[in-house]
Amino acid sequence: MSNKQDYSLVLITKNEASPLLDKYHYLTGISRGFKSGFNVGLRHNSQIVGVCIFTGVPVPQIMVGAFGIDKKDQAGFWELSRLVLEPNHQSQEHNLASWFVSRCLKLLKQSTKVRAVLSYADNKFHTGVVYAACNFKYFGLTALKKDFWIKQTNGTFRKHSRGPVKNLAGEWRDRTQKHRFLMLFDKKLNCLWEEIKWINPSKTDLVEAYAS
């Protein structure tokens, strides 16, 4: 068994983050890659065994709804868009995910402007215990929505990212709801969403998740 003194944080490139995400992240095969941003690697000896990626909030309207912030005034708002840990390290080192995330947040804050960090936990795969352990505030599940999936010539389907769907062959599918978590750094911010007490649905939930 290792101990946390054997781990360190290092900024990494998208190419350095890709192998771990491709192998272990649940969105592999669903999404078409991932957006690079402020990429933090968890290093054990010379090996990257964890990845945490912060990107700008992809849809400005989200922060408009959360804080009433104008679309042109959203510097300092981040989304924790990818988190993954190598399973063996996760299972051997207690609370490694929350330990890693908390230090990634500290590094982000030391490196750039941070007003708030948003993160989602897909309800199909996990409940967000990592973010709750890091003292993110919980704001319930996202609204029920549907996505359009475009039928490909080989009979498979690809999720349509954005834009009109008229005359496209495909089908509408229910979108998985996501647990919403926010970490507020700017004390002047007043979130308009309703905060809810987060309750772990199972005391045996081991989703101190290595992939979120």
DAJO-V997498 format. One record per run of one state. SS is the DSSP state (H for helix, E for strand, L for the rest). FROM is the first residue (numbers start at 0). TO is the last residue. Records with the same first field share a line. If there is no record, write none. Layout:
SS->FROM-TO + FROM-TO
This chain:
L->0-2 + 11-12 + 24-26 + 28-29 + 31-36 + 44-45 + 56-58 + 67-75 + 85-85 + 92-94 + 111-114 + 122-127 + 133-135 + 141-144 + 151-155 + 159-168 + 174-176 + 184-209 + 211-211
H->3-5 + 13-23 + 59-66 + 86-91 + 95-110 + 128-132
E->6-10 + 27-27 + 30-30 + 37-43 + 46-55 + 76-84 + 115-121 + 136-140 + 145-150 + 156-158 + 169-173 + 177-183 + 210-210
